[in-house]
């Protein structure tokens, strides 16, 4: 894939979001930057049951690019939240191949 850069993509740890996260809050572990959140945007503590219920309803539309017979094609997979890690692991194990282009979260019951 060519090195095409999309300047409209907002990065979580970019200068654009410095006001949201102080540099001291951004940590690094296992090769990735992260921010630990203890409360929601309203200042309330997280509720485990509500988060698990939310996650159980969530699906991801994963777009994967492949080259087939010299042609670039996209595959769109509907992946339930509980299957997301299994889906990602299948790329590591070469069960699935291609380049993940996008992962979009959606809720099936919200579809018209």
N, CA, C and O atoms as CSV, one atom per row, in Angstrom:
chain,resi,resn,atom,element,x,y,z
A,1,UNK,N,N,0.855,-1.179,0.000
A,1,UNK,CA,C,0.000,0.000,0.000
A,1,UNK,C,C,0.892,1.230,0.000
A,1,UNK,O,O,1.924,1.240,0.670
A,2,UNK,N,N,0.519,2.255,-0.730
A,2,UNK,CA,C,1.323,3.465,-0.800
A,2,UNK,C,C,1.196,4.272,0.483
A,2,UNK,O,O,0.277,4.065,1.276
A,3,UNK,N,N,2.127,5.188,0.672
A,3,UNK,CA,C,2.163,6.004,1.886
A,3,UNK,C,C,1.272,7.227,1.729
A,3,UNK,O,O,1.760,8.357,1.731
A,4,UNK,N,N,-0.012,7.010,1.595
A,4,UNK,CA,C,-0.967,8.107,1.486
A,4,UNK,C,C,-1.358,8.516,2.895
A,4,UNK,O,O,-1.754,7.677,3.704
A,5,UNK,N,N,-1.246,9.807,3.191
A,5,UNK,CA,C,-1.547,10.293,4.527
A,5,UNK,C,C,-2.833,11.101,4.489
A,5,UNK,O,O,-2.997,11.973,3.636
A,6,UNK,N,N,-3.735,10.817,5.402
A,6,UNK,CA,C,-4.992,11.542,5.485
A,6,UNK,C,C,-4.882,12.544,6.624
A,6,UNK,O,O,-4.938,12.163,7.793
A,7,UNK,N,N,-4.725,13.830,6.291
A,7,UNK,CA,C,-4.558,14.879,7.298
A,7,UNK,C,C,-5.832,15.137,8.086
A,7,UNK,O,O,-5.791,15.836,9.099
A,8,UNK,N,N,-6.954,14.598,7.655
A,8,UNK,CA,C,-8.214,14.829,8.357
A,8,UNK,C,C,-8.422,13.853,9.509
A,8,UNK,O,O,-9.335,14.038,10.314
A,9,UNK,N,N,-7.592,12.820,9.601
A,9,UNK,CA,C,-7.714,11.840,10.673
A,9,UNK,C,C,-7.224,12.472,11.968
A,9,UNK,O,O,-6.124,13.023,12.018
A,10,UNK,N,N,-8.040,12.392,13.012
A,10,UNK,CA,C,-7.678,12.946,14.314
A,10,UNK,C,C,-7.059,11.834,15.137
A,10,UNK,O,O,-7.681,10.795,15.358
A,11,UNK,N,N,-5.836,12.052,15.588
A,11,UNK,CA,C,-5.152,11.056,16.399
A,11,UNK,C,C,-5.403,11.348,17.867
A,11,UNK,O,O,-5.405,12.505,18.288
A,12,UNK,N,N,-5.614,10.302,18.639
A,12,UNK,CA,C,-5.914,10.433,20.060
A,12,UNK,C,C,-4.833,11.194,20.800
A,12,UNK,O,O,-5.139,11.975,21.700
A,13,UNK,N,N,-3.574,10.984,20.442
A,13,UNK,CA,C,-2.467,11.581,21.179
A,13,UNK,C,C,-1.820,12.738,20.426
A,13,UNK,O,O,-0.681,13.100,20.721
A,14,UNK,N,N,-2.521,13.324,19.462
A,14,UNK,CA,C,-1.957,14.433,18.710
A,14,UNK,C,C,-2.048,15.731,19.502
A,14,UNK,O,O,-2.717,15.794,20.533
A,15,UNK,N,N,-1.373,16.760,19.013
A,15,UNK,CA,C,-1.416,18.068,19.669
A,15,UNK,C,C,-2.846,18.604,19.730
A,15,UNK,O,O,-3.181,19.386,20.620
A,16,UNK,N,N,-3.689,18.182,18.779
A,16,UNK,CA,C,-5.089,18.605,18.750
A,16,UNK,C,C,-5.806,18.242,20.047
A,16,UNK,O,O,-6.703,18.960,20.490
A,17,UNK,N,N,-5.413,17.139,20.646
A,17,UNK,CA,C,-6.078,16.653,21.856
A,17,UNK,C,C,-5.288,16.914,23.134
A,17,UNK,O,O,-5.611,16.347,24.177
A,18,UNK,N,N,-4.251,17.768,23.076
A,18,UNK,CA,C,-3.445,18.031,24.263
A,18,UNK,C,C,-4.275,18.574,25.416
A,18,UNK,O,O,-3.996,18.275,26.577
A,19,UNK,N,N,-5.295,19.373,25.103
A,19,UNK,CA,C,-6.126,19.940,26.163
A,19,UNK,C,C,-6.915,18.848,26.875
A,19,UNK,O,O,-7.235,18.988,28.056
A,20,UNK,N,N,-7.229,17.770,26.177
A,20,UNK,CA,C,-8.010,16.682,26.757
A,20,UNK,C,C,-7.148,15.813,27.677
A,20,UNK,O,O,-7.605,15.418,28.750
A,21,UNK,N,N,-5.911,15.509,27.277
A,21,UNK,CA,C,-5.014,14.667,28.051
A,21,UNK,C,C,-3.705,15.406,28.279
A,21,UNK,O,O,-3.085,15.892,27.333
A,22,UNK,N,N,-3.291,15.488,29.523
A,22,UNK,CA,C,-1.991,16.060,29.845
A,22,UNK,C,C,-0.922,15.059,29.415
A,22,UNK,O,O,-1.144,13.851,29.503
A,23,UNK,N,N,0.227,15.535,28.955
A,23,UNK,CA,C,1.283,14.600,28.552
A,23,UNK,C,C,1.648,13.610,29.657
A,23,UNK,O,O,2.025,12.475,29.366
A,24,UNK,N,N,1.541,14.021,30.910
A,24,UNK,CA,C,1.865,13.112,32.020
A,24,UNK,C,C,0.849,11.983,32.161
A,24,UNK,O,O,1.144,10.971,32.797
A,25,UNK,N,N,-0.350,12.136,31.577
A,25,UNK,CA,C,-1.384,11.104,31.654
A,25,UNK,C,C,-1.199,10.022,30.588
A,25,UNK,O,O,-1.711,8.912,30.734
A,26,UNK,N,N,-0.474,10.341,29.529
A,26,UNK,CA,C,-0.250,9.380,28.457
A,26,UNK,C,C,0.882,8.452,28.866
A,26,UNK,O,O,2.006,8.889,29.114
A,27,UNK,N,N,0.568,7.172,28.933
A,27,UNK,CA,C,1.539,6.153,29.345
A,27,UNK,C,C,1.849,5.249,28.154
A,27,UNK,O,O,1.165,5.289,27.131
A,28,UNK,N,N,2.881,4.443,28.305
A,28,UNK,CA,C,3.308,3.536,27.242
A,28,UNK,C,C,3.463,2.146,27.840
A,28,UNK,O,O,4.143,1.980,28.852
A,29,UNK,N,N,2.837,1.141,27.223
A,29,UNK,CA,C,2.949,-0.229,27.701
A,29,UNK,C,C,2.740,-1.192,26.538
A,29,UNK,O,O,1.869,-0.973,25.696
A,30,UNK,N,N,3.525,-2.239,26.491
A,30,UNK,CA,C,3.410,-3.306,25.484
A,30,UNK,C,C,3.455,-2.759,24.059
A,30,UNK,O,O,2.843,-3.321,23.150
A,31,UNK,N,N,4.189,-1.654,23.872
A,31,UNK,CA,C,4.351,-1.099,22.531
A,31,UNK,C,C,3.276,-0.119,22.110
A,31,UNK,O,O,3.231,0.272,20.943
A,32,UNK,N,N,2.390,0.297,23.040
A,32,UNK,CA,C,1.283,1.178,22.684
A,32,UNK,C,C,1.112,2.295,23.709
A,32,UNK,O,O,1.348,2.096,24.901
A,33,UNK,N,N,0.704,3.460,23.242
A,33,UNK,CA,C,0.336,4.553,24.140
A,33,UNK,C,C,-1.086,4.313,24.644
A,33,UNK,O,O,-1.923,3.763,23.929
A,34,UNK,N,N,-1.345,4.725,25.868
A,34,UNK,CA,C,-2.692,4.599,26.421
A,34,UNK,C,C,-2.923,5.680,27.462
A,34,UNK,O,O,-1.981,6.298,27.957
A,35,UNK,N,N,-4.184,5.899,27.782
A,35,UNK,CA,C,-4.602,6.806,28.853
A,35,UNK,C,C,-5.568,6.024,29.723
A,35,UNK,O,O,-6.509,5.416,29.212
A,36,UNK,N,N,-5.351,6.031,31.028
A,36,UNK,CA,C,-6.229,5.337,31.973
A,36,UNK,C,C,-7.379,6.272,32.337
A,36,UNK,O,O,-7.155,7.407,32.756
A,37,UNK,N,N,-8.599,5.793,32.177
A,37,UNK,CA,C,-9.794,6.578,32.497
A,37,UNK,C,C,-10.469,5.977,33.718
A,37,UNK,O,O,-10.776,4.785,33.736
A,38,UNK,N,N,-10.702,6.786,34.731
A,38,UNK,CA,C,-11.370,6.317,35.942
A,38,UNK,C,C,-12.818,6.774,36.010
A,38,UNK,O,O,-13.621,6.196,36.744
A,39,UNK,N,N,-13.154,7.808,35.249
A,39,UNK,CA,C,-14.511,8.358,35.265
A,39,UNK,C,C,-14.937,8.721,33.848
A,39,UNK,O,O,-14.102,8.946,32.972
A,40,UNK,N,N,-16.248,8.773,33.639
A,40,UNK,CA,C,-16.749,9.147,32.320
A,40,UNK,C,C,-16.655,10.660,32.138
A,40,UNK,O,O,-16.179,11.364,33.028
A,41,UNK,N,N,-17.102,11.157,31.001
A,41,UNK,CA,C,-16.986,12.593,30.692
A,41,UNK,C,C,-17.830,13.467,31.619
A,41,UNK,O,O,-17.620,14.678,31.683
A,42,UNK,N,N,-18.778,12.869,32.336
A,42,UNK,CA,C,-19.600,13.618,33.294
A,42,UNK,C,C,-19.044,13.542,34.716
A,42,UNK,O,O,-19.639,14.087,35.645
A,43,UNK,N,N,-17.913,12.874,34.884
A,43,UNK,CA,C,-17.300,12.759,36.201
A,43,UNK,C,C,-17.799,11.591,37.028
A,43,UNK,O,O,-17.433,11.466,38.197
A,44,UNK,N,N,-18.630,10.729,36.449
A,44,UNK,CA,C,-19.173,9.573,37.163
A,44,UNK,C,C,-18.241,8.376,37.044
A,44,UNK,O,O,-17.583,8.199,36.019
A,45,UNK,N,N,-18.183,7.549,38.093
A,45,UNK,CA,C,-17.408,6.319,38.028
A,45,UNK,C,C,-18.070,5.365,37.043
A,45,UNK,O,O,-19.288,5.387,36.871
A,46,UNK,N,N,-17.267,4.534,36.403
A,46,UNK,CA,C,-17.796,3.572,35.453
A,46,UNK,C,C,-18.554,2.461,36.173
A,46,UNK,O,O,-18.188,2.061,37.278
A,47,UNK,N,N,-19.621,1.964,35.530
A,47,UNK,CA,C,-20.435,0.885,36.049
A,47,UNK,C,C,-20.146,-0.367,35.217
A,47,UNK,O,O,-20.411,-0.397,34.015
A,48,UNK,N,N,-19.605,-1.390,35.862
A,48,UNK,CA,C,-19.184,-2.598,35.170
A,48,UNK,C,C,-20.323,-3.243,34.378
A,48,UNK,O,O,-20.136,-3.610,33.218
A,49,UNK,N,N,-21.497,-3.385,34.989
A,49,UNK,CA,C,-22.635,-4.034,34.327
A,49,UNK,C,C,-23.078,-3.256,33.083
A,49,UNK,O,O,-23.381,-3.851,32.049
A,50,UNK,N,N,-23.113,-1.934,33.189
A,50,UNK,CA,C,-23.507,-1.107,32.044
A,50,UNK,C,C,-22.496,-1.227,30.900
A,50,UNK,O,O,-22.880,-1.296,29.733
A,51,UNK,N,N,-21.214,-1.250,31.238
A,51,UNK,CA,C,-20.180,-1.379,30.208
A,51,UNK,C,C,-20.256,-2.739,29.518
A,51,UNK,O,O,-20.118,-2.823,28.297
A,52,UNK,N,N,-20.474,-3.804,30.293
A,52,UNK,CA,C,-20.588,-5.133,29.702
A,52,UNK,C,C,-21.828,-5.249,28.822
A,52,UNK,O,O,-21.784,-5.887,27.770
A,53,UNK,N,N,-22.926,-4.642,29.240
A,53,UNK,CA,C,-24.147,-4.648,28.433
A,53,UNK,C,C,-23.927,-3.901,27.120
A,53,UNK,O,O,-24.344,-4.359,26.056
A,54,UNK,N,N,-23.275,-2.761,27.208
A,54,UNK,CA,C,-22.948,-1.957,26.023
A,54,UNK,C,C,-22.074,-2.768,25.069
A,54,UNK,O,O,-22.343,-2.823,23.869
A,55,UNK,N,N,-21.029,-3.395,25.606
A,55,UNK,CA,C,-20.107,-4.172,24.780
A,55,UNK,C,C,-20.812,-5.346,24.107
A,55,UNK,O,O,-20.511,-5.675,22.960
A,56,UNK,N,N,-21.747,-5.977,24.814
A,56,UNK,CA,C,-22.462,-7.115,24.259
A,56,UNK,C,C,-23.327,-6.765,23.060
A,56,UNK,O,O,-23.593,-7.623,22.218
A,57,UNK,N,N,-23.767,-5.525,22.971
A,57,UNK,CA,C,-24.611,-5.079,21.856
A,57,UNK,C,C,-23.793,-4.553,20.677
A,57,UNK,O,O,-24.316,-4.393,19.574
A,58,UNK,N,N,-22.517,-4.289,20.915
A,58,UNK,CA,C,-21.663,-3.641,19.931
A,58,UNK,C,C,-21.144,-4.628,18.884
A,58,UNK,O,O,-20.775,-5.757,19.209
A,59,UNK,N,N,-21.123,-4.190,17.629
A,59,UNK,CA,C,-20.519,-4.927,16.523
A,59,UNK,C,C,-19.513,-4.007,15.845
A,59,UNK,O,O,-19.552,-2.789,16.015
A,60,UNK,N,N,-18.610,-4.610,15.075
A,60,UNK,CA,C,-17.632,-3.841,14.314
A,60,UNK,C,C,-17.706,-4.248,12.854
A,60,UNK,O,O,-17.772,-5.435,12.534
A,61,UNK,N,N,-17.695,-3.261,11.972
A,61,UNK,CA,C,-17.598,-3.503,10.546
A,61,UNK,C,C,-16.124,-3.307,10.212
A,61,UNK,O,O,-15.621,-2.183,10.215
A,62,UNK,N,N,-15.429,-4.421,9.921
A,62,UNK,CA,C,-13.998,-4.384,9.661
A,62,UNK,C,C,-13.786,-4.486,8.155
A,62,UNK,O,O,-14.183,-5.467,7.526
A,63,UNK,N,N,-13.154,-3.459,7.586
A,63,UNK,CA,C,-12.872,-3.422,6.161
A,63,UNK,C,C,-11.436,-3.872,5.935
A,63,UNK,O,O,-10.501,-3.309,6.503
A,64,UNK,N,N,-11.271,-4.902,5.094
A,64,UNK,CA,C,-9.962,-5.482,4.812
A,64,UNK,C,C,-9.690,-5.371,3.315
A,64,UNK,O,O,-10.539,-5.712,2.492
A,65,UNK,N,N,-8.490,-4.888,2.971
A,65,UNK,CA,C,-8.080,-4.763,1.572
A,65,UNK,C,C,-7.235,-5.976,1.193
A,65,UNK,O,O,-6.362,-6.406,1.947
A,66,UNK,N,N,-7.512,-6.512,0.014
A,66,UNK,CA,C,-6.725,-7.615,-0.546
A,66,UNK,C,C,-6.484,-7.348,-2.032
A,66,UNK,O,O,-7.222,-6.597,-2.670
A,67,UNK,N,N,-5.450,-7.967,-2.562
A,67,UNK,CA,C,-5.208,-7.937,-4.001
A,67,UNK,C,C,-5.547,-9.306,-4.551
A,67,UNK,O,O,-4.944,-10.304,-4.154
A,68,UNK,N,N,-6.502,-9.363,-5.457
A,68,UNK,CA,C,-6.947,-10.604,-6.078
A,68,UNK,C,C,-6.783,-10.451,-7.589
A,68,UNK,O,O,-7.386,-9.564,-8.193
A,69,UNK,N,N,-5.977,-11.302,-8.193
A,69,UNK,CA,C,-5.730,-11.278,-9.641
A,69,UNK,C,C,-5.347,-9.884,-10.132
A,69,UNK,O,O,-5.832,-9.441,-11.173
A,70,UNK,N,N,-4.487,-9.196,-9.397
A,70,UNK,CA,C,-4.010,-7.878,-9.794
A,70,UNK,C,C,-4.998,-6.751,-9.546
A,70,UNK,O,O,-4.739,-5.610,-9.927
A,71,UNK,N,N,-6.110,-7.049,-8.923
A,71,UNK,CA,C,-7.143,-6.049,-8.649
A,71,UNK,C,C,-7.272,-5.845,-7.138
A,71,UNK,O,O,-7.268,-6.815,-6.380
A,72,UNK,N,N,-7.385,-4.600,-6.701
A,72,UNK,CA,C,-7.576,-4.302,-5.285
A,72,UNK,C,C,-9.053,-4.396,-4.960
A,72,UNK,O,O,-9.887,-3.755,-5.600
A,73,UNK,N,N,-9.370,-5.209,-3.950
A,73,UNK,CA,C,-10.763,-5.400,-3.534
A,73,UNK,C,C,-10.863,-5.208,-2.022
A,73,UNK,O,O,-9.881,-5.363,-1.296
A,74,UNK,N,N,-12.054,-4.872,-1.568
A,74,UNK,CA,C,-12.327,-4.709,-0.143
A,74,UNK,C,C,-13.321,-5.770,0.312
A,74,UNK,O,O,-14.283,-6.089,-0.388
A,75,UNK,N,N,-13.069,-6.299,1.479
A,75,UNK,CA,C,-13.984,-7.228,2.137
A,75,UNK,C,C,-14.457,-6.536,3.407
A,75,UNK,O,O,-13.653,-5.949,4.131
A,76,UNK,N,N,-15.758,-6.602,3.682
A,76,UNK,CA,C,-16.303,-6.005,4.900
A,76,UNK,C,C,-16.862,-7.117,5.772
A,76,UNK,O,O,-17.787,-7.829,5.380
A,77,UNK,N,N,-16.291,-7.253,6.951
A,77,UNK,CA,C,-16.691,-8.286,7.896
A,77,UNK,C,C,-17.518,-7.680,9.020
A,77,UNK,O,O,-17.158,-6.642,9.574
A,78,UNK,N,N,-18.630,-8.333,9.356
A,78,UNK,CA,C,-19.442,-7.959,10.516
A,78,UNK,C,C,-18.945,-8.810,11.680
A,78,UNK,O,O,-19.132,-10.026,11.699
A,79,UNK,N,N,-18.304,-8.148,12.661
A,79,UNK,CA,C,-17.680,-8.877,13.765
A,79,UNK,C,C,-18.323,-8.444,15.084
A,79,UNK,O,O,-18.193,-7.284,15.473
A,80,UNK,N,N,-19.014,-9.354,15.777
A,80,UNK,CA,C,-19.557,-9.023,17.096
A,80,UNK,C,C,-18.415,-8.723,18.075
A,80,UNK,O,O,-17.317,-9.260,17.930
A,81,UNK,N,N,-18.669,-7.880,19.056
A,81,UNK,CA,C,-17.652,-7.475,20.021
A,81,UNK,C,C,-16.924,-8.666,20.638
A,81,UNK,O,O,-15.698,-8.652,20.755
A,82,UNK,N,N,-17.674,-9.700,21.034
A,82,UNK,CA,C,-17.048,-10.842,21.705
A,82,UNK,C,C,-16.159,-11.661,20.774
A,82,UNK,O,O,-15.405,-12.512,21.246
A,83,UNK,N,N,-16.226,-11.425,19.459
A,83,UNK,CA,C,-15.412,-12.151,18.483
A,83,UNK,C,C,-14.263,-11.303,17.931
A,83,UNK,O,O,-13.484,-11.793,17.113
A,84,UNK,N,N,-14.144,-10.056,18.357
A,84,UNK,CA,C,-13.151,-9.149,17.766
A,84,UNK,C,C,-11.720,-9.651,17.965
A,84,UNK,O,O,-10.934,-9.639,17.018
A,85,UNK,N,N,-11.367,-10.088,19.168
A,85,UNK,CA,C,-10.004,-10.573,19.403
A,85,UNK,C,C,-9.718,-11.826,18.579
A,85,UNK,O,O,-8.622,-11.977,18.038
A,86,UNK,N,N,-10.685,-12.714,18.482
A,86,UNK,CA,C,-10.531,-13.924,17.669
A,86,UNK,C,C,-10.315,-13.544,16.203
A,86,UNK,O,O,-9.476,-14.133,15.522
A,87,UNK,N,N,-11.076,-12.559,15.724
A,87,UNK,CA,C,-10.943,-12.092,14.350
A,87,UNK,C,C,-9.539,-11.530,14.109
A,87,UNK,O,O,-8.897,-11.872,13.116
A,88,UNK,N,N,-9.064,-10.674,15.010
A,88,UNK,CA,C,-7.740,-10.069,14.864
A,88,UNK,C,C,-6.644,-11.137,14.932
A,88,UNK,O,O,-5.665,-11.073,14.190
A,89,UNK,N,N,-6.812,-12.106,15.815
A,89,UNK,CA,C,-5.823,-13.179,15.965
A,89,UNK,C,C,-5.711,-14.007,14.684
A,89,UNK,O,O,-4.640,-14.533,14.379
A,90,UNK,N,N,-6.804,-14.124,13.937
A,90,UNK,CA,C,-6.780,-14.905,12.706
A,90,UNK,C,C,-5.832,-14.294,11.672
A,90,UNK,O,O,-5.322,-15.016,10.815
A,91,UNK,N,N,-5.585,-12.981,11.731
A,91,UNK,CA,C,-4.596,-12.360,10.847
A,91,UNK,C,C,-3.194,-12.757,11.289
A,91,UNK,O,O,-2.331,-13.033,10.455
A,92,UNK,N,N,-2.966,-12.784,12.588
A,92,UNK,CA,C,-1.664,-13.168,13.126
A,92,UNK,C,C,-1.346,-14.620,12.803
A,92,UNK,O,O,-0.190,-14.966,12.562
A,93,UNK,N,N,-2.353,-15.457,12.797
A,93,UNK,CA,C,-2.177,-16.891,12.520
A,93,UNK,C,C,-2.288,-17.219,11.036
A,93,UNK,O,O,-2.233,-18.390,10.659
A,94,UNK,N,N,-2.443,-16.204,10.188
A,94,UNK,CA,C,-2.551,-16.346,8.731
A,94,UNK,C,C,-3.772,-17.139,8.277
A,94,UNK,O,O,-3.774,-17.688,7.175
A,95,UNK,N,N,-4.805,-17.207,9.107
A,95,UNK,CA,C,-6.076,-17.779,8.679
A,95,UNK,C,C,-6.755,-16.793,7.722
A,95,UNK,O,O,-7.337,-17.189,6.712
A,96,UNK,N,N,-6.668,-15.520,8.055
A,96,UNK,CA,C,-7.126,-14.432,7.190
A,96,UNK,C,C,-5.912,-13.614,6.786
A,96,UNK,O,O,-4.929,-13.534,7.523
A,97,UNK,N,N,-5.988,-12.999,5.596
A,97,UNK,CA,C,-4.892,-12.144,5.170
A,97,UNK,C,C,-5.462,-10.849,4.605
A,97,UNK,O,O,-6.667,-10.718,4.390
A,98,UNK,N,N,-4.582,-9.916,4.376
A,98,UNK,CA,C,-4.976,-8.621,3.853
A,98,UNK,C,C,-4.527,-7.519,4.799
A,98,UNK,O,O,-3.829,-7.764,5.783
A,99,UNK,N,N,-4.942,-6.307,4.479
A,99,UNK,CA,C,-4.608,-5.136,5.288
A,99,UNK,C,C,-5.886,-4.545,5.836
A,99,UNK,O,O,-6.802,-4.220,5.080
A,100,UNK,N,N,-5.954,-4.405,7.151
A,100,UNK,CA,C,-7.135,-3.789,7.756
A,100,UNK,C,C,-7.111,-2.299,7.432
A,100,UNK,O,O,-6.155,-1.596,7.759
A,101,UNK,N,N,-8.163,-1.834,6.794
A,101,UNK,CA,C,-8.274,-0.448,6.369
A,101,UNK,C,C,-9.043,0.380,7.391
A,101,UNK,O,O,-8.686,1.525,7.670
A,102,UNK,N,N,-10.109,-0.211,7.951
A,102,UNK,CA,C,-10.970,0.550,8.855
A,102,UNK,C,C,-11.703,-0.408,9.788
A,102,UNK,O,O,-12.059,-1.523,9.406
A,103,UNK,N,N,-11.919,0.046,11.007
A,103,UNK,CA,C,-12.767,-0.667,11.955
A,103,UNK,C,C,-13.796,0.329,12.448
A,103,UNK,O,O,-13.463,1.311,13.112
A,104,UNK,N,N,-15.052,0.067,12.115
A,104,UNK,CA,C,-16.141,0.988,12.445
A,104,UNK,C,C,-17.095,0.304,13.420
A,104,UNK,O,O,-17.562,-0.808,13.174
A,105,UNK,N,N,-17.374,0.979,14.517
A,105,UNK,CA,C,-18.287,0.435,15.529
A,105,UNK,C,C,-19.731,0.771,15.136
A,105,UNK,O,O,-20.013,1.862,14.641
A,106,UNK,N,N,-20.632,-0.180,15.364
A,106,UNK,CA,C,-22.050,0.081,15.134
A,106,UNK,C,C,-22.885,-0.843,16.018
A,106,UNK,O,O,-22.384,-1.812,16.587
A,107,UNK,N,N,-24.171,-0.513,16.114
A,107,UNK,CA,C,-25.116,-1.306,16.889
A,107,UNK,C,C,-26.212,-1.786,15.945
A,107,UNK,O,O,-26.947,-0.966,15.395
A,108,UNK,N,N,-26.339,-3.115,15.745
A,108,UNK,CA,C,-27.313,-3.643,14.791
A,108,UNK,C,C,-28.747,-3.162,15.022
A,108,UNK,O,O,-29.490,-2.957,14.063
A,109,UNK,N,N,-29.140,-2.979,16.284
A,109,UNK,CA,C,-30.528,-2.549,16.533
A,109,UNK,C,C,-30.774,-1.105,16.115
A,109,UNK,O,O,-31.926,-0.684,16.007
A,110,UNK,N,N,-29.703,-0.335,15.876
A,110,UNK,CA,C,-29.851,1.045,15.435
A,110,UNK,C,C,-30.063,1.161,13.936
A,110,UNK,O,O,-30.355,2.247,13.436
A,111,UNK,N,N,-29.919,0.039,13.200
A,111,UNK,CA,C,-30.098,0.075,11.760
A,111,UNK,C,C,-31.569,0.195,11.414
A,111,UNK,O,O,-32.425,-0.416,12.053
A,112,UNK,N,N,-31.848,0.984,10.403
A,112,UNK,CA,C,-33.240,1.191,10.001
A,112,UNK,C,C,-33.745,0.064,9.157
A,112,UNK,O,O,-34.900,0.079,8.734
